[in-house]
Amino acid sequence: MTFHMKHTAKAALAISLAAGLAACSTGSTGPNNNHSLNSYNQPVVERTNFTMDVMASTSGLTVPEQARLNDWFATLDVGYGDRIAIDDPMASAAVRDDVAAIAGRYGLLLQDGAPVTTGYVDPGNVRVVVTRSTAHVPNCPNWSDKTNGNLGNTTSPGYGCSVNSNLAAMIADPEHLLEGAEGTGDTTVMSSTKAIESYRDAPPTGSGGLTAVSSQGS
């Protein structure tokens, strides 16, 4: 009888310890209970659309409207990372060429298709949309864990804030955090060998014969 009671007590103690360990290893999977090396503090990319309606016709934009659009681009300080698109109910190729020429002054190309914006495009107008993306890491820095110990062997709630915040601040085009940059197929090796191939393909300097030079003065 005594042996049976001791055995039951040991079994109950083992079950209670197992339950306590299970409670430490399970539960929510938030930043305060992260048992992996994956950071919960990841960059978030937000897009903002700027719109401007310009008067246009099937023959393109007038000179004053082109100047007004150029001034708008300059005010927004458009540049690398921005995306420009047009919402043209007329689908005029001349309008697209005029807007593309102005965007080209800032080193940008027109995108295919325009994002959905609020408001109606009046007849005779074309809406130019500039989409600008920004990246940031929410809730960073995070010093919410103020305990003196880490009995659950988890990473801190602020784990990843420094690296990912710096990445979000330094990246030139935040859209690359979502999709990455598309390659052109050219590599550094292919570019560097162009000069070598040009040198090898050039005809020798003496292949055209020697220039006749007279030793007699004129």
C-alpha positions as CSV (number, residue, x, y, z in Angstrom):
1,M,0.0,0.0,0.0
2,T,2.8,2.4,0.9
3,F,4.6,1.5,-2.4
4,H,1.5,2.3,-4.3
5,M,1.1,5.7,-2.7
6,K,4.7,6.6,-3.4
7,H,4.3,5.5,-7.0
8,T,1.2,7.6,-7.4
9,A,2.9,10.7,-5.9
10,K,5.9,10.4,-8.3
11,A,3.5,10.0,-11.2
12,A,1.6,13.1,-10.2
13,L,4.8,15.0,-9.8
14,A,6.0,14.0,-13.3
15,I,2.7,15.0,-14.8
16,S,2.8,18.4,-13.1
17,L,6.3,19.0,-14.3
18,A,5.4,18.0,-17.9
19,A,2.4,20.3,-17.8
20,G,4.6,23.1,-16.6
21,L,7.1,22.6,-19.4
22,A,4.3,22.4,-21.9
23,A,2.9,25.7,-20.7
24,C,6.4,27.3,-21.3
25,S,6.7,25.9,-24.8
26,T,3.2,26.5,-26.1
27,G,0.8,29.3,-26.2
28,S,0.7,32.5,-28.3
29,T,3.2,33.0,-31.1
30,G,3.7,36.7,-30.7
31,P,7.0,38.6,-30.2
32,N,7.0,37.8,-26.5
33,N,6.9,34.1,-27.2
34,N,9.3,33.6,-30.1
35,H,11.4,30.5,-29.8
36,S,12.9,30.7,-33.2
37,L,15.5,33.1,-34.8
38,N,12.9,34.5,-37.2
39,S,12.1,38.1,-36.4
40,Y,8.5,39.2,-35.9
41,N,9.6,42.8,-36.6
42,Q,9.5,42.8,-40.4
43,P,9.4,45.9,-42.7
44,V,6.0,47.0,-43.9
45,V,5.7,48.6,-47.3
46,E,3.0,51.3,-47.8
47,R,2.0,52.9,-51.0
48,T,0.7,56.5,-51.5
49,N,-0.9,57.6,-54.8
50,F,-0.6,61.2,-55.9
51,T,-2.9,62.2,-58.8
52,M,-3.2,65.1,-61.1
53,D,-5.8,65.6,-63.9
54,V,-4.5,67.4,-67.1
55,M,-6.5,68.5,-70.1
56,A,-5.7,66.4,-73.2
57,S,-7.0,65.4,-76.6
58,T,-6.3,62.6,-79.0
59,S,-3.4,64.7,-80.4
60,G,-1.7,64.9,-77.0
61,L,-1.1,67.5,-74.3
62,T,-0.8,71.2,-75.0
63,V,2.4,73.0,-74.2
64,P,0.9,74.7,-71.1
65,E,-0.4,71.4,-69.8
66,Q,3.0,69.8,-70.4
67,A,4.7,72.6,-68.4
68,R,2.1,72.2,-65.6
69,L,2.7,68.5,-65.5
70,N,6.5,69.0,-65.4
71,D,6.2,71.5,-62.6
72,W,4.1,68.9,-60.6
73,F,6.7,66.3,-61.1
74,A,9.4,68.7,-59.9
75,T,7.3,69.6,-56.8
76,L,6.9,66.0,-55.9
77,D,10.6,65.5,-56.5
78,V,9.9,62.2,-58.4
79,G,12.8,59.9,-58.9
80,Y,14.0,56.3,-58.6
81,G,11.5,54.1,-56.9
82,D,8.5,56.2,-58.0
83,R,6.0,54.7,-60.5
84,I,4.1,56.8,-63.0
85,A,1.0,55.7,-64.8
86,I,-1.9,57.4,-66.7
87,D,-5.6,56.8,-66.6
88,D,-6.7,57.8,-70.0
89,P,-10.3,57.1,-71.1
90,M,-9.3,58.0,-74.7
91,A,-6.3,55.6,-74.7
92,S,-4.5,58.1,-76.9
93,A,-1.0,57.1,-77.9
94,A,-0.1,60.7,-78.4
95,V,-1.0,61.5,-74.8
96,R,1.1,58.6,-73.5
97,D,4.1,59.7,-75.6
98,D,3.9,63.2,-74.2
99,V,3.6,62.0,-70.6
100,A,6.4,59.5,-71.1
101,A,8.7,62.2,-72.5
102,I,8.2,64.3,-69.4
103,A,8.7,61.3,-67.1
104,G,11.9,60.5,-69.0
105,R,13.4,63.8,-67.9
106,Y,13.4,62.3,-64.4
107,G,14.7,58.9,-65.5
108,L,11.4,57.1,-65.2
109,L,9.3,55.0,-67.5
110,L,5.5,54.8,-67.7
111,Q,3.9,51.7,-66.1
112,D,1.4,49.6,-67.8
113,G,-2.0,50.1,-66.2
114,A,-2.9,52.7,-63.5
115,P,-3.9,52.0,-59.9
116,V,-7.5,52.6,-58.9
117,T,-8.0,56.1,-57.5
118,T,-10.9,57.9,-56.1
119,G,-12.9,60.3,-58.2
120,Y,-14.1,60.4,-61.8
121,V,-11.9,61.5,-64.7
122,D,-13.8,64.2,-66.5
123,P,-14.1,63.9,-70.3
124,G,-11.2,65.6,-72.0
125,N,-8.9,65.0,-69.1
126,V,-6.2,62.4,-68.3
127,R,-5.3,61.5,-64.8
128,V,-1.6,61.1,-64.1
129,V,-0.8,58.9,-61.1
130,V,2.5,58.9,-59.2
131,T,2.8,55.9,-56.8
132,R,5.4,56.3,-54.0
133,S,6.3,53.5,-51.6
134,T,7.8,53.8,-48.2
135,A,9.0,51.1,-45.8
136,H,9.2,51.1,-42.0
137,V,9.1,48.5,-39.2
138,P,6.1,49.1,-36.8
139,N,6.5,49.0,-33.0
140,C,10.3,49.4,-33.1
141,P,12.2,49.7,-30.9
142,N,10.3,47.3,-28.6
143,W,11.4,47.3,-25.0
144,S,8.2,45.7,-23.6
145,D,10.0,42.8,-22.0
146,K,11.3,44.2,-18.8
147,T,11.8,41.0,-16.9
148,N,15.1,40.1,-15.4
149,G,15.2,36.6,-16.8
150,N,14.1,34.6,-19.8
151,L,12.9,31.3,-18.5
152,G,11.2,30.4,-21.8
153,N,14.5,30.7,-23.8
154,T,12.8,33.1,-26.3
155,T,14.2,36.0,-28.3
156,S,13.5,39.5,-27.1
157,P,10.4,41.4,-28.4
158,G,12.8,43.8,-30.1
159,Y,14.7,41.2,-31.9
160,G,15.3,42.2,-35.5
161,C,14.3,45.9,-35.0
162,S,17.8,47.3,-35.6
163,V,18.7,45.3,-38.8
164,N,15.2,45.5,-40.4
165,S,14.8,49.2,-39.6
166,N,18.1,50.0,-41.2
167,L,17.2,47.9,-44.2
168,A,13.9,49.7,-44.6
169,A,15.6,53.1,-44.3
170,M,18.4,52.4,-46.7
171,I,16.7,50.5,-49.6
172,A,16.4,52.7,-52.7
173,D,13.1,51.1,-53.9
174,P,10.9,49.7,-51.1
175,E,9.0,47.6,-53.6
176,H,12.1,45.4,-53.8
177,L,11.3,44.2,-50.3
178,L,8.1,42.6,-51.7
179,E,9.1,41.3,-55.2
180,G,12.8,41.9,-55.6
181,A,14.5,43.6,-58.6
182,E,14.0,42.1,-62.1
183,G,17.2,41.4,-63.9
184,T,18.0,42.4,-67.4
185,G,19.9,39.2,-68.3
186,D,23.2,41.1,-68.5
187,T,25.9,40.2,-66.1
188,T,29.1,42.0,-65.0
189,V,31.2,39.5,-67.0
190,M,29.1,40.1,-70.1
191,S,29.6,43.8,-69.8
192,S,33.3,43.6,-69.1
193,T,34.0,41.4,-72.1
194,K,32.6,43.9,-74.6
195,A,35.8,45.9,-74.7
196,I,37.9,42.8,-75.1
197,E,35.6,41.5,-78.0
198,S,35.8,44.9,-79.7
199,Y,39.6,44.9,-79.5
200,R,39.8,41.3,-80.9
201,D,37.4,42.0,-83.7
202,A,39.1,45.2,-84.8
203,P,41.2,44.7,-88.0
204,P,45.0,44.9,-87.4
205,T,46.5,48.4,-87.9
206,G,48.7,47.2,-90.8
207,S,46.1,45.3,-92.7
208,G,45.5,48.3,-95.0
209,G,49.1,48.5,-96.2
210,L,51.7,51.1,-95.4
211,T,51.1,54.7,-96.1
212,A,53.5,56.0,-98.9
213,V,55.8,58.6,-97.5
214,S,58.2,60.6,-99.6
215,S,61.6,61.6,-98.4
216,Q,61.6,64.6,-100.7
217,G,60.4,67.9,-99.5
218,S,57.6,69.6,-101.3
